[in-house]
Amino acid sequence: MRAAIRIFRKDVRRLRAPLGIFVGLMVLFAWLEARVPRRTELDNFLLPCQILLFVAACYLCVTAVHQEAAAGDRQYWLTRPISWQSALAAKALFVAVFFSLPVFVANLAALLANGLSPFAYAGALLAKQWFLAVFLILPALAMASITRNFGQCTLWIFAAFAAILLAGLELTGLSTGRPWGGFAWIRDSGISLFLLAALAGLLCRQYARRLTPQSQAALAGVVVAGALLPALNLWHPVFAMESRGNGPVQVRFDPGRDAAGGRGIRARDYPGDDLVRLVLPVQVHGIAMGTELLSERVAVTAAANGESWSSGWTDYGGTLQTTGDNTLLPADGDYWQYVYLDRGFFERHRHAPVRLQTAAAFTLLSDSRTTRLKPPTDAFWVPDFGFCKTRANPASISNSIRGAVAVTCLAPFQQGQWVRIGMQSRRTGIYEDSRRSGTLQNLATREERSYAPYPTEFDASIWKLFGTGALVSDPSDMDVVLESRRAEAHFERTVTVPAIRLADYLDRPAGGAR
């Protein structure tokens, strides 16, 4: 340990100039962290400051590692009584003292400056350190350990960034790579464990044996695997693992109801011309008063004349209502299941009797906690939303649009499990609806969900921004309504549809698309 301390002190002396700049950035970041809830306009500077902080942190990590380089054949420290464990421990200590500890202190100071108890957010503080270490520090140390100088390391960083970006762009349109919704925290946690094991093992092996070409190949494999892991079709196993307490909710096919009443509603996404959408009338029973049922995903299997086809689990379609927030089912009653079938299968069997079986994934949401704000408000604390600022700005934009209403909320670490912002007229009780058109006037309704017990976002700041705005006819008439709910249960329901004629249930969206 003495050798590690000596190396650490030597690194501090040699890097005192860049360390001074880094400390200045850290002080600026800490000041912004403490002030941004009361002055939300400072949020525009928080992200650039974090980017500079991350770039500076990577530079310091790489430069510190190269002081006792593990790559090459001219390492001076191999001729001294210095073990590889001491050299690696010195670099870990350098990172902990000059990055992890200052970020932790800045986060802690931000909580205290805004009257929040650090003990209430102890788990979130530790989780923040964990994800920063795994997604930023460990990759920087690993790349530095397999390169001889900063130029080589920079090339590796750009190559890794390009691989991750390319994989993300290629997987955007795949159903298996679509967002995981409220369960994304499990995916992110799994990737973090994989990176910890892979990168920590690579670092130890490289320092112990200095097999640089093999380590470079291993790191390239880790980068590719890390970029592809989000595309694995593991959503349903994760949902099944989280399933609990399904209660009395039942879903059944309603053959006596015509499909015409559910046709033409706007889908969340349209997956392409190779699929057609069916609308199936269903009845839902067992939703307790005050709770609501959230449609997560749906799967369908179709069989006819010895041929079968399965969609797999997808967030295209679902069990929806035709009005209001389509994905939320507020009470027992008549609803619609929207499923997508392969167009070729549909055309071959559209007039033949086809047997369908659907499986729907739901989350049961608790009774809502609602807060109503009359703009303007400044740094108003709302549970599950954080510090909220609202404003109503009158303006003569047109005869029908006479101003704007906006809300911005900064929550410490994360919002509630399910949150929604709406804007409601006090005079008529009507909500501005983001689904009515694609104009700027209708950005008002916004919702978000995450069932994570801790934050998994890759940033240094504790504040998570959530907000929206709308152009309205009368800003003085609008209230901002903040609603939050908890996830009480996750469960699945299977619906067996007897032999039906597919053509009778073909959806005809607005505009004639089929």
Secondary structure, DSSP 8 states (H G I E B T S, - for coil): -HHHHHHHHHHHHHTHHHHHHHHHHHHHHHHHHHHTTT-GGGHHHHHHHHHHHHHHHHHHHHHHHHHT-SSSS--GGGGTT--HHHHHHHHHHHHIIIIIHHHHHHHHHHHHHTT--GGGGHHHHHHHHHHHIIIIIHHHHHHHHT-SSHHHHHHHHHHHHHHHHHHHHHHTT-GGGS--GGGHHHHHHHHHHHHHHHHHHHHHHHHHH--HHHHHHHHHHHHHHHHHGGGSS-HHHHHHHH-B--TT-EEEE-TTS-GGGGTT---S----TTEEEEEEEEEEE---TT-EEEEEEEEEEEEETTEEEE--SBSSSEEE-SSSSTTEE-SSEEEEEEEEEEHHHHHHHTTSEEEEEEEEEEEEE---EEEEE-S-EEEEEETTTEEEEEEEEE--S-SS--EEEEEEEEEES---SEEEEEEEETTT--B--TTS-SSGGG---EEEE---SS---SSS-SEEEEEEEEEES-GGGEEEEEEEE-EEEEEEEEEEEEEEEGGGGB---TTS--
